């Protein structure tokens, strides 16, 4: 008998982003592999985001504490699926996005979290492609070096519900000045969870970081703060030593005269 495929919850934090959210929810509703639920976290919207979400069939969770860390954590806490998929209101995904995510987890029982790259739907042409490659590449490799693991990207990632339960009390949800996805990556890595990057798990997002210098400065400061609060728990060097220790193969001692394993 074929085992049942895991149920999927999609979590979308939102703050006054109704027009982007409308497109995102329509694309989620058109997925080849439907989600069990769409959880939209209203982070204090004054526009029609919450009304629009309910009309689209989403479950709306209210999180009064401002900031993506609090909103994302509230949504992940509320979700009931076995796989918790995370995106943003401006994420635009292909029709087989959820199908691909489920297939990756089905194929690897030891996989705890999955992430992929993105491009900018509001910046077409060569310039947009170059910016997207630089942005996602810098995050993957730069943050990866800081975390000592593959970092998840909040616009395009998924994790097992069990993995979230293991780290939910360690994320800095009360801080609005950290990047929730980078912070989550730190906690997953510290807990020894396996994170994988799938280059074919692609989405499109708005290139908001390039809309203004002020936005880039703000994002940079948040990145520094995220590193500081997590490196205070464990330095980068010790993180890499822990990773090396986990990756080291266990010695095999064979069997003794009694036939029992000596491993």
C-alpha positions, 0 to 999 in steps of 0.5 A: 500500500502506497503511504499517504503523501504529507499534508501541506500548509502554506504560511504567508505573512502580510502587512498592507500588501493586498495587490501582491497577496491577491496574485499570490493566493490565486497562484497557490489556489491553482497549484497542481498539488493543492495545499491543505490550507493557506495561512495568511498572517495579518500583521496589523494591516489597514488595507484589504489584505485580511478580507481578500485572504478570507475571500480566497479561502485562506485562514487568517491569523492575527499577529499584533506584534509588528515584524516578519519574525513575529508574523512568520512564527505565528503562522508556523505555530498555527499551521496544521500540515506536516510540511510547512511551506513559507512564502511572502505576499509578493512571491509568484510561484509556478503551478508545480511548486508545491508538487516539487516540494512534496516530491523532494521531501518524499524522496529524502526522509532525512530532509528537514528543510528545503529552499530555492532561488528566485528572480525579480518579477518587477525587474525584467531584462538582463539587469534584473537577472544580474541583480537576482543572481547577485542577491540570491547568490550573496545570500546563499553563500554569504549567509551560508558561511555565517550559519555553517549550513545552507540558509533558508530563504523566506520567500521560497522555503519549506520545513517539516512541522517536526523541525519547526517544533524543535526550534520554535522556542529558539527563534527571535520572534520578539525582535523586529530587527532581525531577518526571520529566515536567516534567524530560522536558518541559524536555529535549524543548523544549531539543532543539526537539521538538514537543509537542502538547496534545490536550484530548480525550486524557483519563484519570482519576487518583487525586487524591493531591496533595490527600490531605494538606498534606504531599503538596502541600508535597513536590510543590511542593518538587520542582517548585521543584527541577526548575525550578532544575536546568533553569534553571541550564542555560538561563534562562527568558528564553533559552528563550523567545528560542530558541522565538521564533527557531525559530518565525520564518519563514525568508526566501524569496530566490527564484531567481537568474538561473541558476534555482537557489534562493537560500534 
